Amino acid sequence: MCAAKIAERRRLELQSAMSQHQASGRSVQLLTLTTPHTRFDKLEDLMAKQAEAVQSFLRDKTVKKVFAALHSGRCRTSWT
């Protein structure tokens, strides 16, 4: 299956989840993470570093308070 078809399927799944969430009266916030890189970097290394950064972010006390105040859940996707 080509990347375009996979990306489209993921987009539709995420759109559906967001619509269902909003239909229940809740709001949706999106967080986009970017990682500086060059063409010489290995994707596996970049993904590992980003995973570490996300875990560090989610362990932060302030972030936990904000997420708790928003009654926030998470849905994570990667476009790779």
Contacts in CASP RR format, 6 or more apart in sequence:
PFRMAT RR
TARGET T0000
AUTHOR 0000-0000-0000
METHOD contacts of the structure
MODEL  1
MCAAKIAERRRLELQSAMSQHQASGRSVQLLTLTTPHTRFDKLEDLMAKQ
AEAVQSFLRDKTVKKVFAALHSGRCRTSWT
7 79 0 8 1.000
10 77 0 8 1.000
10 79 0 8 1.000
14 75 0 8 1.000
14 77 0 8 1.000
17 75 0 8 1.000
18 28 0 8 1.000
21 28 0 8 1.000
22 28 0 8 1.000
26 71 0 8 1.000
27 70 0 8 1.000
29 70 0 8 1.000
29 72 0 8 1.000
33 50 0 8 1.000
33 53 0 8 1.000
33 54 0 8 1.000
35 46 0 8 1.000
35 49 0 8 1.000
35 50 0 8 1.000
37 46 0 8 1.000
43 80 0 8 1.000
47 78 0 8 1.000
47 80 0 8 1.000
57 63 0 8 1.000
58 64 0 8 1.000
66 72 0 8 1.000
67 73 0 8 1.000
END
